[in-house]
């Protein structure tokens, strides 16, 4: 039987290994926040900024901002900005799963590469959602061109998004997805068998990303209401999603958050009707 001293010595490499991984992931997340902050202060702010729908004439501004000629470069910049937002806001929520995956794959020579594949799959799921969200946003902007009342009263679209996010807090789908995200051990062992390491790692990250989108998409859409360049609101929403996914009492946030969003939506309608 191993002595306590021997067991402690065996654990030290794991502690150091996990610490270095946490520091590396934390540095990536911090760098994403800093990059977003600097980008918001740069002349290229418009490629990451979306005026909040509650601002007067917000949809009129969107109509004028739709690119008419140069499309590829703006789209690439929007995509890069969205990737930064995913890294800043959503990577912190997935640390427990990544740490669990590294524990399961401990000792493999390709452990770091497999971890990156998990992160890559997670990004693919959120990037696909980002494309869908921006397409819907562009459709709303184009629709407002032929609907003057909506173009002038963007608050109606903003209130609808907040109300939908509030109602989604009570939906069975959200908590089916949230349960998957809150059980990293079961999630990893049900999907990782080691027979096709690269494919399984990427699929694990993709599946986790899909469930993460499933429980967080409505809250992420709130960024279009308050303005996607608002670092303060990004921090608030990121903290809320991380709490829901990782804190012991995270599921109990359903009631206050859902009711709060519905109350805000009702207040906006009351103030503008």
C-alpha positions, 0 to 999 in steps of 0.5 A: 500500500502506498504511503501518504507521502508517496501518494502526495508525491504522485499527486503533485504532477497532476496538480501542477499539470492542472494548474498550468492548464487553468492558467493557460485557459485563463490567459486565453480568456483574459486576452479575449476580453482585452482584445474586445476592449481595445477593439471597442475603442478602435476605429473598427468598432463598428465591426463588433458593435451592434447598437442596442435595440432599445436605442431610438432609431436603432433599426434605422441605423442598422438599415443604413449600416448594411454593406452594399459593396464590400462584403467579404472583409466586413463578414470576416471581421464580424466573424472574428469579433464573434469568436472573441466573444465566444472565447471571452464569455463561453469558454469560462463556462466550459472549464469543468468539462475540459478539466474532466476530459484532461483527467480522463485522458491523463498520461496520453501523449496527445492529451493537449491536441485532444483538448484543443479538438474539444475546444474546437468542437465547442467553438464550431457549435457556437460559431454556427449559432452566431451565423444564425443569429446574425442572419436573423439580425440582418433579416430584421434590419432588411424587414424594417426597411419596408416597415417604418413603424418597426424601424422607428420603434426598435424597442418592440423587437428588443422587448420581444427578445427579452420576453422570449429569453424570460419565457425560455428560462422556464422551458423544459428544453433549457433545463434538459440542456442545462442538466447535460452541461452540469454533469461533466463526468457523465458527459465525458465518459458517455462520449469518450472511449478512446477508439477514435481519439481525434473524432471522439474529442471533436465530437465531445466538444461539438456535443457540449457546444450544442447543449451549451447553445441550447441552454444559453442561446436566449441569454446571448441574444440579449446582447443584441438588445443591450448592444454587442459592444457593451463590455459591462453587459458581456460580463454580467451575462457571462457571469450569469451563464457560468453560474447557471452551468457550474454553481451548485444552486445554478438551476435555482436562478431560473425563477429570478432571471426569468421573472426579471427579464419578463418584468423588464420587457413589460416595463419597456412596453408600458413605457413606450405604448 
